[in-house]
Amino acid sequence: MKRDEFLKRLRHGLKGLPPEAIEDIVADYAAHFEAAADEGRSEEEVAEALGDPARLARELKLEAGFRRWEDVRSPSSAWTAIVALLGLGALDILVLLPIILPALGVVIGLYLAMFFVFVAGGFILIVGPFSAFPGGILTAMFGGLGMMAIAVALTALLLIATIGIVNALVWFGRLHYRVIEPAIHSEG
Amino acid sequence: MPDGIEIQLKKGVLGLCVLALLQRHDSYAYEIASKLAHAVDMGEGTIYPLMRRMQSDGLVETYLEESRSGPPRKYYRLTDAGRDRFDTQLADWRAFTASVEGLIAEGAAPAENTEGHHEA
């Protein structure tokens, strides 16, 4: 493979990253070809040594997604990391799919359930005292408050569990690096 | 044995090697990569994710310098945090290798005894 072909495939594979990140990465590898040419190495030889550009791009993208998740714990960064993980296309990751997807469904369902418990608690708290709630006004108010508190507490636990699950996926994904592997693991 | 102890060891010290090279003088990625490729047999493309990581961790910073041929080159230099990291990692490394060496030397003598016993 010639230099231009390598860079083209790399750039293509990096699509989805911020444009300036793509430029940075492509410029690094372009400079690598320049420096190698100064030493009289052929473009084919350098491309061979660098490895498959598409695979390289997938791993770089995955690592970028993981780092974003580690910087900002948000639903969208978790989602990007998981999608990039599946994009790696490693067989044992795909085998995990039947486990990951139902788990994802259960987690989302639990969040929804907590939300409804919270809303129902609020409803009982506000409407209960004005209707003939069995047990009287105080029971309705404390019952409503209690439901809301339980929903908040369980949501917090669920959040911790979700972060743990995504962290485990990130750890698992990093085991699959081939091209960029030693560099990423070296700092532990 | 592709994933033997040798590979694990090399992986562990890559970061330290880069810090050590940059401690001596500023350098560009290709130069770092070819030195490391000779010394620890690392794939030359792996240098870029590593440098990117070290940069975002604040251990190195970059600047452009004219090269004799072609476009200006991106040079890396250690930051103060990078120098600190090098000092601690070097101390850790020295302590670690010293204790492993000690352990090996200690184990060497009895091992020979056992073998002698076996033959007798």
Interface residues (C-beta under 8 A of the other chain):
Chain A: D24 I25 A27 D28 Y29 A31 H32 E34 A35 A36 D38 A49 L50 G51 L56 L60 E63 R67 V179 I180 E181 P182 A183 I184 H185 S186 E187 G188
Chain B: I7 K10 K11 G12 V13 L14 G15 Y28 A29 Y30 E31 A33 M42 G43 E44 G45 T46 I47 Y48 P49 L50 R52 R53 M54 S56 D57 S69 G70 P71 R73 K74
